[in-house]
Amino acid sequence: ELSTIVLAYYYFEKICCLDKIVKKNRKLIAATCLLLAAKYNESTLFQIQDIFLQKKFFKSIKEIFFIKKQMILKNEFHTFVLLDFNLNANLHDLNIHLNHFKNLIHFQFNSMLM
């Protein structure tokens, strides 16, 4: 879901502003931000009966970020601390990121058509 990706990007940007991201940990923090955003935004994904969706989620993260589920889960609390235990986002900031992603998707779609 696009709103989950935008929320994860927002979390990642907040942590970047704290100067806590280095080349060594950027993929782990990005993947963990995606996990936190999915838990916050798509709570049904992480209910017990949706084990299949959880496996698919972590498999996708492993394919994109090359990070195992165990590493992400170990880093989850640390990332939550960096976000000051606050997963709420400013709607104005989210709209800026959402418009950025919409423009990017629109540009890529139009590039494929040409």
Secondary structure, DSSP 4 states (H G I P E B T S, - for coil): -HHHHHHHHHHHHHHHHTT---TTTHHHHHHHHHHHHHHHH-GGGGSGGGHHHHHHHHHHHHHHH---HHHHHHHHHHHHHHTTT-----HHHHHHHHHHHHHHHHHHHHHHH-
